[in-house]
């Protein structure tokens, strides 16, 4: 059977993009919370508020 390698690569890259974006949002929110709660020594100010 012949598969379209370009289509498969696009789906794999899209999957890694989604995983990376979700992990980035979670890590960013955690670091922002820890910074504003002064649990970690550096401060990350919130943009909206």
Buried (B, 14 or more C-beta within 10 A) or exposed (E): EEEEEEEEEEEEEEEEEEEEEEEEEEEEEEEBEBBEEEEEEEEEEEEEE
